[in-house]
């Protein structure tokens, strides 16, 4: 359960980071 939560958090962080960098490029 903790492992799933950690991977989910990691994925959301990567997603947010990707969106942020995409916004920065504009």
Residue pairs with C-beta under 8 A, 6 or more apart in sequence:
none
